[in-house]
Amino acid sequence: MKKFSVLVGVFAVLVVLGSMAGTPIRARALVAQANAPSTPQATAQTFTGTIAKSGDTFTLNDSASKTTYTLDDTQRASQFVGKSVKVTGTLDSQTKMIHVQSIQAG
């Protein structure tokens, strides 16, 4: 009887360990799924306004909509400070950052 109890205990431990073996793989899959973009890539849009500099940050101030956007391409933006421009890029609506594709004098 004692051997049977030991065998049942060992079997129970093996079952528990076996069921946990796939847990890290499932956890990684869930993390990857959570980090995957839920929407397709944003399409490029054109924004108009005046570029301003504040510290190391460049912004596009759209006076028509009274909206200020941060520009991610400081090198391009630096050439147009104080000028009216057309910026083409994709907008991250949560951060109001435009991922710049081009900037043209407006």
N, CA, C and O atoms as a printed pandas DataFrame, in Angstrom:
     atom_number atom_name residue_name chain_id  residue_number  x_coord  y_coord  z_coord
0              1         N          MET        A               1    0.823   -1.189    0.000
1              2        CA          MET        A               1    0.000    0.000    0.000
2              3         C          MET        A               1    0.871    1.258    0.000
3              4         O          MET        A               1    0.546    2.256   -0.644
4              5         N          LYS        A               2    1.976    1.189    0.731
5              6        CA          LYS        A               2    2.859    2.328    0.818
6              7         C          LYS        A               2    3.474    2.634   -0.557
7              8         O          LYS        A               2    3.609    3.799   -0.932
8              9         N          LYS        A               3    3.846    1.583   -1.305
9             10        CA          LYS        A               3    4.402    1.770   -2.640
10            11         C          LYS        A               3    3.367    2.424   -3.555
11            12         O          LYS        A               3    3.703    3.283   -4.370
12            13         N          PHE        A               4    2.136    2.021   -3.418
13            14        CA          PHE        A               4    1.072    2.577   -4.247
14            15         C          PHE        A               4    0.903    4.074   -3.973
15            16         O          PHE        A               4    0.733    4.851   -4.912
16            17         N          SER        A               5    0.947    4.482   -2.729
17            18        CA          SER        A               5    0.820    5.893   -2.362
18            19         C          SER        A               5    1.977    6.705   -2.928
19            20         O          SER        A               5    1.776    7.816   -3.420
20            21         N          VAL        A               6    3.184    6.158   -2.861
21            22        CA          VAL        A               6    4.350    6.841   -3.402
22            23         C          VAL        A               6    4.210    6.970   -4.921
23            24         O          VAL        A               6    4.491    8.031   -5.478
24            25         N          LEU        A               7    3.782    5.913   -5.588
25            26        CA          LEU        A               7    3.597    5.948   -7.041
26            27         C          LEU        A               7    2.545    6.979   -7.440
27            28         O          LEU        A               7    2.733    7.708   -8.413
28            29         N          VAL        A               8    1.450    7.044   -6.703
29            30        CA          VAL        A               8    0.400    8.018   -6.997
30            31         C          VAL        A               8    0.949    9.437   -6.809
31            32         O          VAL        A               8    0.661   10.323   -7.614
32            33         N          GLY        A               9    1.732    9.655   -5.762
33            34        CA          GLY        A               9    2.337   10.970   -5.516
34            35         C          GLY        A               9    3.281   11.371   -6.634
35            36         O          GLY        A               9    3.239   12.503   -7.114
36            37         N          VAL        A              10    4.142   10.432   -7.052
37            38        CA          VAL        A              10    5.084   10.707   -8.136
38            39         C          VAL        A              10    4.317   10.994   -9.426
39            40         O          VAL        A              10    4.662   11.917  -10.164
40            41         N          PHE        A              11    3.291   10.214   -9.691
41            42        CA          PHE        A              11    2.481   10.420  -10.887
42            43         C          PHE        A              11    1.828   11.805  -10.863
43            44         O          PHE        A              11    1.798   12.488  -11.887
44            45         N          ALA        A              12    1.313   12.221   -9.724
45            46        CA          ALA        A              12    0.671   13.530   -9.601
46            47         C          ALA        A              12    1.678   14.648   -9.874
47            48         O          ALA        A              12    1.361   15.618  -10.563
48            49         N          VAL        A              13    2.886   14.512   -9.335
49            50        CA          VAL        A              13    3.921   15.515   -9.565
50            51         C          VAL        A              13    4.268   15.571  -11.048
51            52         O          VAL        A              13    4.418   16.662  -11.598
52            53         N          LEU        A              14    4.398   14.439  -11.697
53            54        CA          LEU        A              14    4.718   14.404  -13.124
54            55         C          LEU        A              14    3.605   15.046  -13.960
55            56         O          LEU        A              14    3.884   15.746  -14.934
56            57         N          VAL        A              15    2.370   14.811  -13.587
57            58        CA          VAL        A              15    1.247   15.402  -14.320
58            59         C          VAL        A              15    1.286   16.921  -14.190
59            60         O          VAL        A              15    1.095   17.634  -15.176
60            61         N          VAL        A              16    1.530   17.416  -12.988
61            62        CA          VAL        A              16    1.597   18.863  -12.773
62            63         C          VAL        A              16    2.756   19.467  -13.559
63            64         O          VAL        A              16    2.583   20.485  -14.229
64            65         N          LEU        A              17    3.930   18.855  -13.485
65            66        CA          LEU        A              17    5.082   19.364  -14.216
66            67         C          LEU        A              17    4.848   19.298  -15.721
67            68         O          LEU        A              17    5.232   20.217  -16.445
68            69         N          GLY        A              18    4.242   18.254  -16.185
69            70        CA          GLY        A              18    3.958   18.112  -17.612
70            71         C          GLY        A              18    2.987   19.167  -18.104
71            72         O          GLY        A              18    3.132   19.668  -19.220
72            73         N          SER        A              19    2.006   19.512  -17.297
73            74        CA          SER        A              19    1.039   20.527  -17.719
74            75         C          SER        A              19    1.652   21.914  -17.708
75            76         O          SER        A              19    1.178   22.799  -18.422
76            77         N          MET        A              20    2.695   22.126  -16.915
77            78        CA          MET        A              20    3.349   23.430  -16.853
78            79         C          MET        A              20    4.416   23.589  -17.938
79            80         O          MET        A              20    4.874   24.704  -18.186
80            81         N          ALA        A              21    4.810   22.520  -18.572
81            82        CA          ALA        A              21    5.912   22.565  -19.531
82            83         C          ALA        A              21    5.637   23.516  -20.692
83            84         O          ALA        A              21    6.560   24.180  -21.164
84            85         N          GLY        A              22    4.411   23.598  -21.158
85            86        CA          GLY        A              22    4.082   24.468  -22.281
86            87         C          GLY        A              22    3.755   25.891  -21.879
87            88         O          GLY        A              22    3.540   26.734  -22.749
88            89         N          THR        A              23    3.711   26.183  -20.601
89            90        CA          THR        A              23    3.298   27.498  -20.133
90            91         C          THR        A              23    4.169   28.623  -20.670
91            92         O          THR        A              23    3.608   29.611  -21.145
92            93         N          PRO        A              24    5.488   28.552  -20.631
93            94        CA          PRO        A              24    6.279   29.660  -21.177
94            95         C          PRO        A              24    6.021   29.892  -22.659
95            96         O          PRO        A              24    6.017   31.035  -23.116
96            97         N          ILE        A              25    5.808   28.826  -23.405
97            98        CA          ILE        A              25    5.546   28.967  -24.835
98            99         C          ILE        A              25    4.210   29.676  -25.044
99           100         O          ILE        A              25    4.103   30.575  -25.878
100          101         N          ARG        A              26    3.195   29.271  -24.286
101          102        CA          ARG        A              26    1.892   29.920  -24.405
102          103         C          ARG        A              26    1.975   31.375  -23.966
103          104         O          ARG        A              26    1.354   32.243  -24.579
104          105         N          ALA        A              27    2.727   31.645  -22.923
105          106        CA          ALA        A              27    2.868   33.017  -22.436
106          107         C          ALA        A              27    3.542   33.889  -23.498
107          108         O          ALA        A              27    3.125   35.024  -23.730
108          109         N          ARG        A              28    4.581   33.357  -24.138
109          110        CA          ARG        A              28    5.250   34.118  -25.191
110          111         C          ARG        A              28    4.311   34.381  -26.361
111          112         O          ARG        A              28    4.323   35.465  -26.942
112          113         N          ALA        A              29    3.507   33.397  -26.699
113          114        CA          ALA        A              29    2.558   33.567  -27.799
114          115         C          ALA        A              29    1.536   34.645  -27.460
115          116         O          ALA        A              29    1.175   35.445  -28.323
116          117         N          LEU        A              30    1.069   34.676  -26.220
117          118        CA          LEU        A              30    0.112   35.693  -25.811
118          119         C          LEU        A              30    0.736   37.088  -25.818
119          120         O          LEU        A              30    0.091   38.058  -26.215
120          121         N          VAL        A              31    1.987   37.186  -25.381
121          122        CA          VAL        A              31    2.682   38.479  -25.391
122          123         C          VAL        A              31    2.860   38.953  -26.825
123          124         O          VAL        A              31    2.625   40.124  -27.123
124          125         N          ALA        A              32    3.272   38.060  -27.713
125          126        CA          ALA        A              32    3.457   38.426  -29.116
126          127         C          ALA        A              32    2.138   38.876  -29.733
127          128         O          ALA        A              32    2.104   39.831  -30.509
128          129         N          GLN        A              33    1.062   38.193  -29.390
129          130        CA          GLN        A              33   -0.248   38.548  -29.921
130          131         C          GLN        A              33   -0.672   39.922  -29.395
131          132         O          GLN        A              33   -1.236   40.724  -30.140
132          133         N          ALA        A              34   -0.405   40.194  -28.130
133          134        CA          ALA        A              34   -0.782   41.484  -27.539
134          135         C          ALA        A              34    0.023   42.623  -28.148
135          136         O          ALA        A              34   -0.484   43.737  -28.278
136          137         N          ASN        A              35    1.273   42.359  -28.524
137          138        CA          ASN        A              35    2.125   43.401  -29.091
138          139         C          ASN        A              35    1.923   43.592  -30.590
139          140         O          ASN        A              35    2.389   44.581  -31.154
140          141         N          ALA        A              36    1.245   42.673  -31.230
141          142        CA          ALA        A              36    1.023   42.780  -32.673
142          143         C          ALA        A              36    0.054   43.920  -32.955
143          144         O          ALA        A              36   -0.906   44.112  -32.209
144          145         N          PRO        A              37    0.291   44.682  -34.026
145          146        CA          PRO        A              37   -0.631   45.764  -34.339
146          147         C          PRO        A              37   -2.005   45.215  -34.667
147          148         O          PRO        A              37   -2.129   44.240  -35.407
148          149         N          SER        A              38   -3.030   45.834  -34.120
149          150        CA          SER        A              38   -4.381   45.348  -34.331
150          151         C          SER        A              38   -5.011   45.966  -35.570
151          152         O          SER        A              38   -6.037   45.492  -36.058
152          153         N          THR        A              39   -4.391   47.026  -36.075
153          154        CA          THR        A              39   -4.912   47.671  -37.270
154          155         C          THR        A              39   -3.824   47.706  -38.327
155          156         O          THR        A              39   -2.637   47.683  -38.003
156          157         N          PRO        A              40   -4.221   47.759  -39.580
157          158        CA          PRO        A              40   -3.209   47.839  -40.627
158          159         C          PRO        A              40   -2.437   49.156  -40.542
159          160         O          PRO        A              40   -2.849   50.086  -39.849
160          161         N          GLN        A              41   -1.319   49.220  -41.252
161          162        CA          GLN        A              41   -0.506   50.422  -41.255
162          163         C          GLN        A              41   -1.347   51.629  -41.651
163          164         O          GLN        A              41   -2.200   51.541  -42.534
164          165         N          ALA        A              42   -1.100   52.755  -40.991
165          166        CA          ALA        A              42   -1.808   53.983  -41.308
166          167         C          ALA        A              42   -1.385   54.461  -42.692
167          168         O          ALA        A              42   -0.249   54.257  -43.118
168          169         N          THR        A              43   -2.314   55.094  -43.374
169          170        CA          THR        A              43   -1.990   55.620  -44.691
170          171         C          THR        A              43   -1.469   57.046  -44.550
171          172         O          THR        A              43   -1.810   57.756  -43.603
172          173         N          ALA        A              44   -0.652   57.447  -45.490
173          174        CA          ALA        A              44   -0.058   58.785  -45.458
174          175         C          ALA        A              44   -1.134   59.841  -45.656
175          176         O          ALA        A              44   -2.083   59.664  -46.419
176          177         N          GLN        A              45   -0.951   60.941  -44.944
177          178        CA          GLN        A              45   -1.852   62.085  -45.033
178          179         C          GLN        A              45   -1.004   63.333  -45.253
179          180         O          GLN        A              45    0.205   63.324  -45.021
180          181         N          THR        A              46   -1.650   64.403  -45.701
181          182        CA          THR        A              46   -0.950   65.674  -45.848
182          183         C          THR        A              46   -1.502   66.645  -44.816
183          184         O          THR        A              46   -2.714   66.798  -44.666
184          185         N          PHE        A              47   -0.578   67.303  -44.104
185          186        CA          PHE        A              47   -0.915   68.276  -43.070
186          187         C          PHE        A              47   -0.302   69.608  -43.469
187          188         O          PHE        A              47    0.801   69.648  -44.014
188          189         N          THR        A              48   -1.007   70.688  -43.204
189          190        CA          THR        A              48   -0.464   72.014  -43.512
190          191         C          THR        A              48   -0.374   72.836  -42.238
191          192         O          THR        A              48   -1.176   72.674  -41.319
192          193         N          GLY        A              49    0.616   73.723  -42.199
193          194        CA          GLY        A              49    0.783   74.578  -41.041
194          195         C          GLY        A              49    2.160   75.199  -41.033
195          196         O          GLY        A              49    2.850   75.240  -42.052
196          197         N          THR        A              50    2.553   75.685  -39.858
197          198        CA          THR        A              50    3.833   76.350  -39.692
198          199         C          THR        A              50    4.698   75.528  -38.746
199          200         O          THR        A              50    4.222   75.076  -37.705
200          201         N          ILE        A              51    5.960   75.333  -39.099
201          202        CA          ILE        A              51    6.873   74.561  -38.251
202          203         C          ILE        A              51    7.495   75.484  -37.210
203          204         O          ILE        A              51    7.940   76.589  -37.519
204          205         N          ALA        A              52    7.514   75.006  -35.976
205          206        CA          ALA        A              52    8.126   75.736  -34.866
206          207         C          ALA        A              52    9.086   74.803  -34.146
207          208         O          ALA        A              52    8.980   73.580  -34.232
208          209         N          LYS        A              53   10.037   75.425  -33.424
209          210        CA          LYS        A              53   10.992   74.640  -32.650
210          211         C          LYS        A              53   10.857   75.015  -31.188
211          212         O          LYS        A              53   10.774   76.192  -30.834
212          213         N          SER        A              54   10.836   73.982  -30.334
213          214        CA          SER        A              54   10.803   74.188  -28.889
214          215         C          SER        A              54   11.810   73.227  -28.280
215          216         O          SER        A              54   11.542   72.029  -28.183
216          217         N          GLY        A              55   12.958   73.733  -27.871
217          218        CA          GLY        A              55   14.023   72.857  -27.377
218          219         C          GLY        A              55   14.552   72.022  -28.520
219          220         O          GLY        A              55   14.982   72.556  -29.542
220          221         N          ASP        A              56   14.521   70.713  -28.350
221          222        CA          ASP        A              56   14.967   69.798  -29.402
222          223         C          ASP        A              56   13.801   69.274  -30.234
223          224         O          ASP        A              56   13.995   68.437  -31.116
224          225         N          THR        A              57   12.602   69.758  -29.962
225          226        CA          THR        A              57   11.398   69.240  -30.605
226          227         C          THR        A              57   10.900   70.201  -31.671
227          228         O          THR        A              57   10.882   71.416  -31.474
228          229         N          PHE        A              58   10.496   69.637  -32.803
229          230        CA          PHE        A              58    9.899   70.422  -33.875
230          231         C          PHE        A              58    8.418   70.067  -33.952
231          232         O          PHE        A              58    8.035   68.901  -33.854
232          233         N          THR        A              59    7.594   71.099  -34.130
233          234        CA          THR        A              59    6.155   70.882  -34.202
234          235         C          THR        A              59    5.591   71.503  -35.462
235          236         O          THR        A              59    6.174   72.416  -36.047
236          237         N          LEU        A              60    4.444   70.988  -35.864
237          238        CA          LEU        A              60    3.673   71.583  -36.946
238          239         C          LEU        A              60    2.428   72.165  -36.300
239          240         O          LEU        A              60    1.629   71.442  -35.706
240          241         N          ASN        A              61    2.268   73.484  -36.421
241          242        CA          ASN        A              61    1.108   74.163  -35.846
242          243         C          ASN        A              61    0.100   74.421  -36.951
243          244         O          ASN        A              61    0.342   75.225  -37.850
244          245         N          ASP        A              62   -1.036   73.732  -36.877
245          246        CA          ASP        A              62   -2.102   73.879  -37.866
246          247         C          ASP        A              62   -3.096   74.888  -37.318
247          248         O          ASP        A              62   -3.891   74.568  -36.435
248          249         N          SER        A              63   -3.050   76.117  -37.844
249          250        CA          SER        A              63   -3.916   77.171  -37.317
250          251         C          SER        A              63   -5.386   76.957  -37.677
251          252         O          SER        A              63   -6.272   77.416  -36.956
252          253         N          ALA        A              64   -5.649   76.269  -38.777
253          254        CA          ALA        A              64   -7.036   76.032  -39.181
254          255         C          ALA        A              64   -7.755   75.121  -38.185
255          256         O          ALA        A              64   -8.899   75.384  -37.812
256          257         N          SER        A              65   -7.087   74.056  -37.757
257          258        CA          SER        A              65   -7.714   73.125  -36.810
258          259         C          SER        A              65   -7.286   73.385  -35.370
259          260         O          SER        A              65   -7.759   72.727  -34.443
260          261         N          LYS        A              66   -6.378   74.358  -35.193
261          262        CA          LYS        A              66   -5.835   74.694  -33.873
262          263         C          LYS        A              66   -5.238   73.462  -33.190
263          264         O          LYS        A              66   -5.454   73.210  -32.005
264          265         N          THR        A              67   -4.475   72.704  -33.992
265          266        CA          THR        A              67   -3.853   71.477  -33.506
266          267         C          THR        A              67   -2.343   71.582  -33.687
267          268         O          THR        A              67   -1.861   72.109  -34.690
268          269         N          THR        A              68   -1.613   71.082  -32.716
269          270        CA          THR        A              68   -0.152   71.036  -32.804
270          271         C          THR        A              68    0.285   69.586  -32.860
271          272         O          THR        A              68   -0.125   68.776  -32.029
272          273         N          TYR        A              69    1.113   69.258  -33.833
273          274        CA          TYR        A              69    1.640   67.917  -34.015
274          275         C          TYR        A              69    3.146   67.929  -33.794
275          276         O          TYR        A              69    3.819   68.891  -34.164
276          277         N          THR        A              70    3.677   66.878  -33.201
277          278        CA          THR        A              70    5.123   66.711  -33.084
278          279         C          THR        A              70    5.622   66.029  -34.347
279          280         O          THR        A              70    4.980   65.112  -34.860
280          281         N          LEU        A              71    6.776   66.479  -34.850
281          282        CA          LEU        A              71    7.364   65.881  -36.051
282          283         C          LEU        A              71    8.539   64.996  -35.656
283          284         O          LEU        A              71    9.376   65.397  -34.848
284          285         N          ASP        A              72    8.602   63.793  -36.222
285          286        CA          ASP        A              72    9.663   62.863  -35.826
286          287         C          ASP        A              72   10.963   63.040  -36.606
287          288         O          ASP        A              72   11.981   62.460  -36.228
288          289         N          ASP        A              73   10.957   63.820  -37.679
289          290        CA          ASP        A              73   12.165   64.009  -38.495
290          291         C          ASP        A              73   12.712   65.412  -38.250
291          292         O          ASP        A              73   12.342   66.363  -38.937
292          293         N          THR        A              74   13.595   65.527  -37.265
293          294        CA          THR        A              74   14.124   66.840  -36.891
294          295         C          THR        A              74   15.022   67.426  -37.979
295          296         O          THR        A              74   15.074   68.645  -38.139
296          297         N          GLN        A              75   15.721   66.588  -38.721
297          298        CA          GLN        A              75   16.625   67.078  -39.761
298          299         C          GLN        A              75   15.848   67.802  -40.863
299          300         O          GLN        A              75   16.219   68.902  -41.272
300          301         N          ARG        A              76   14.782   67.185  -41.332
301          302        CA          ARG        A              76   13.972   67.833  -42.374
302          303         C          ARG        A              76   13.262   69.058  -41.820
303          304         O          ARG        A              76   13.237   70.109  -42.459
304          305         N          ALA        A              77   12.687   68.921  -40.635
305          306        CA          ALA        A              77   11.899   70.008  -40.053
306          307         C          ALA        A              77   12.752   71.243  -39.789
307          308         O          ALA        A              77   12.268   72.369  -39.910
308          309         N          SER        A              78   14.009   71.042  -39.430
309          310        CA          SER        A              78   14.881   72.178  -39.082
310          311         C          SER        A              78   15.074   73.152  -40.247
311          312         O          SER        A              78   15.396   74.321  -40.032
312          313         N          GLN        A              79   14.881   72.682  -41.459
313          314        CA          GLN        A              79   15.064   73.526  -42.642
314          315         C          GLN        A              79   13.881   74.467  -42.892
315          316         O          GLN        A              79   13.960   75.370  -43.725
316          317         N          PHE        A              80   12.770   74.239  -42.150
317          318        CA          PHE        A              80   11.544   74.981  -42.433
318          319         C          PHE        A              80   10.988   75.729  -41.218
319          320         O          PHE        A              80    9.808   76.077  -41.207
320          321         N          VAL        A              81   11.804   75.980  -40.207
321          322        CA          VAL        A              81   11.313   76.648  -38.996
322          323         C          VAL        A              81   10.772   78.030  -39.358
323          324         O          VAL        A              81   11.436   78.821  -40.029
324          325         N          GLY        A              82    9.538   78.301  -38.893
325          326        CA          GLY        A              82    8.887   79.590  -39.146
326          327         C          GLY        A              82    8.210   79.700  -40.492
327          328         O          GLY        A              82    7.645   80.745  -40.815
328          329         N          LYS        A              83    8.256   78.640  -41.284
329          330        CA          LYS        A              83    7.686   78.682  -42.635
330          331         C          LYS        A              83    6.406   77.863  -42.713
331          332         O          LYS        A              83    6.220   76.895  -41.976
332          333         N          SER        A              84    5.526   78.274  -43.625
333          334        CA          SER        A              84    4.324   77.495  -43.918
334          335         C          SER        A              84    4.717   76.329  -44.806
335          336         O          SER        A              84    5.432   76.494  -45.794
336          337         N          VAL        A              85    4.233   75.136  -44.435
337          338        CA          VAL        A              85    4.650   73.921  -45.138
338          339         C          VAL        A              85    3.490   72.960  -45.327
339          340         O          VAL        A              85    2.420   73.103  -44.735
340          341         N          LYS        A              86    3.746   71.979  -46.172
341          342        CA          LYS        A              86    2.881   70.801  -46.307
342          343         C          LYS        A              86    3.723   69.614  -45.872
343          344         O          LYS        A              86    4.780   69.350  -46.447
344          345         N          VAL        A              87    3.259   68.903  -44.865
345          346        CA          VAL        A              87    3.966   67.729  -44.353
346          347         C          VAL        A              87    3.168   66.501  -44.755
347          348         O          VAL        A              87    1.968   66.418  -44.493
348          349         N          THR        A              88    3.832   65.557  -45.385
349          350        CA          THR        A              88    3.199   64.287  -45.717
350          351         C          THR        A              88    3.783   63.229  -44.794
351          352         O          THR        A              88    4.999   63.130  -44.629
352          353         N          GLY        A              89    2.887   62.431  -44.188
353          354        CA          GLY        A              89    3.330   61.386  -43.283
354          355         C          GLY        A              89    2.155   60.672  -42.653
355          356         O          GLY        A              89    0.997   60.927  -42.984
356          357         N          THR        A              90    2.472   59.781  -41.746
357          358        CA          THR        A              90    1.427   59.041  -41.041
358          359         C          THR        A              90    1.309   59.596  -39.621
359          360         O          THR        A              90    2.304   59.943  -38.984
360          361         N          LEU        A              91    0.081   59.666  -39.151
361          362        CA          LEU        A              91   -0.204   60.247  -37.846
362          363         C          LEU        A              91   -0.420   59.165  -36.804
363          364         O          LEU        A              91   -1.210   58.242  -37.002
364          365         N          ASP        A              92    0.293   59.291  -35.691
365          366        CA          ASP        A              92    0.001   58.482  -34.509
366          367         C          ASP        A              92   -0.979   59.311  -33.693
367          368         O          ASP        A              92   -0.580   60.247  -33.001
368          369         N          SER        A              93   -2.252   58.970  -33.774
369          370        CA          SER        A              93   -3.290   59.804  -33.165
370          371         C          SER        A              93   -3.224   59.833  -31.641
371          372         O          SER        A              93   -3.715   60.781  -31.026
372          373         N          GLN        A              94   -2.628   58.816  -31.018
373          374        CA          GLN        A              94   -2.524   58.812  -29.561
374          375         C          GLN        A              94   -1.502   59.817  -29.068
375          376         O          GLN        A              94   -1.717   60.464  -28.044
376          377         N          THR        A              95   -0.383   59.961  -29.786
377          378        CA          THR        A              95    0.675   60.870  -29.357
378          379         C          THR        A              95    0.692   62.171  -30.158
379          380         O          THR        A              95    1.455   63.084  -29.842
380          381         N          LYS        A              96   -0.147   62.258  -31.195
381          382        CA          LYS        A              96   -0.171   63.404  -32.113
382          383         C          LYS        A              96    1.205   63.638  -32.736
383          384         O          LYS        A              96    1.640   64.777  -32.908
384          385         N          MET        A              97    1.877   62.539  -33.070
385          386        CA          MET        A              97    3.174   62.631  -33.744
386          387         C          MET        A              97    2.998   62.238  -35.199
387          388         O          MET        A              97    2.366   61.231  -35.518
388          389         N          ILE        A              98    3.574   63.057  -36.081
389          390        CA          ILE        A              98    3.570   62.738  -37.510
390          391         C          ILE        A              98    4.902   62.080  -37.837
391          392         O          ILE        A              98    5.967   62.635  -37.566
392          393         N          HIS        A              99    4.830   60.895  -38.421
393          394        CA          HIS        A              99    6.017   60.196  -38.904
394          395         C          HIS        A              99    6.232   60.704  -40.344
395          396         O          HIS        A              99    5.574   60.266  -41.288
396          397         N          VAL        A             100    7.157   61.621  -40.462
397          398        CA          VAL        A             100    7.342   62.417  -41.666
398          399         C          VAL        A             100    7.875   61.573  -42.823
399          400         O          VAL        A             100    8.826   60.806  -42.676
400          401         N          GLN        A             101    7.226   61.741  -43.978
401          402        CA          GLN        A             101    7.739   61.187  -45.221
402          403         C          GLN        A             101    8.348   62.287  -46.084
403          404         O          GLN        A             101    9.361   62.071  -46.748
404          405         N          SER        A             102    7.726   63.473  -46.072
405          406        CA          SER        A             102    8.284   64.616  -46.813
406          407         C          SER        A             102    7.739   65.918  -46.235
407          408         O          SER        A             102    6.680   65.956  -45.608
408          409         N          ILE        A             103    8.506   66.982  -46.471
409          410        CA          ILE        A             103    8.092   68.332  -46.104
410          411         C          ILE        A             103    8.372   69.235  -47.296
411          412         O          ILE        A             103    9.471   69.229  -47.851
412          413         N          GLN        A             104    7.363   70.012  -47.681
413          414        CA          GLN        A             104    7.506   70.935  -48.809
414          415         C          GLN        A             104    7.037   72.316  -48.370
415          416         O          GLN        A             104    6.113   72.444  -47.568
416          417         N          ALA        A             105    7.684   73.345  -48.904
417          418        CA          ALA        A             105    7.248   74.709  -48.627
418          419         C          ALA        A             105    5.809   74.862  -49.114
419          420         O          ALA        A             105    5.455   74.402  -50.199
420          421         N          GLY        A             106    4.994   75.510  -48.300
421          422        CA          GLY        A             106    3.570   75.620  -48.604
422          423         C          GLY        A             106    3.263   76.874  -49.326
423          424         O          GLY        A             106    2.105   77.126  -49.660
